[in-house]
């Protein structure tokens, strides 16, 4: 089975007010075979930077601990307090020791450090099913991925996709927590 490109999306929340809309949208995307949620975590960071991590799934806490977390292994973060964090760090270290996509120290992304104190974040590891045929076609043509990034709405004004006012409004919404 071909696995599509995988992306870790980190979404910040100053004061989370969840009503199931995000889960509903992820479920809709899964049902349409657009994406698959490989793993998801909620991370709460208090004003002193202390973390509380919760696995977002229909698994019980014991099942989640037993199965572990793919995100925890990627970034060295576990659930269930200090013990879980140590287990996540150990899983991440083992993956790196096995050569599983090891990054140079300068290229590493410290996801947890990017989460502002006194806020929350949802970490969602997505597999992009829609991209499998495109990726395979690129590979057959001898191509490869050089880079990828989300483009700011502000950059899209220059090519006429947004008006300056629309782009500023969307940019302000997307970066609200950063300006606190």
Buried (B, 14 or more C-beta within 10 A) or exposed (E): EEEBBBBBEBEBBEEBEEEEEBBEEBEEBBEEEBBBBBBBBBBBBEEEEEBEBBBBBEEEEEEBBEEBBBBBBBBBBBBBEEEBBEBBBBBBEEBBEEEEEEEEEEEEEEBBEEBBEBBBBBBBBBBBBBBBEEBEEEEEEEEEEEEEEEEEBBEBBEEEEBEEEEBBEBBEEBEEBEEE
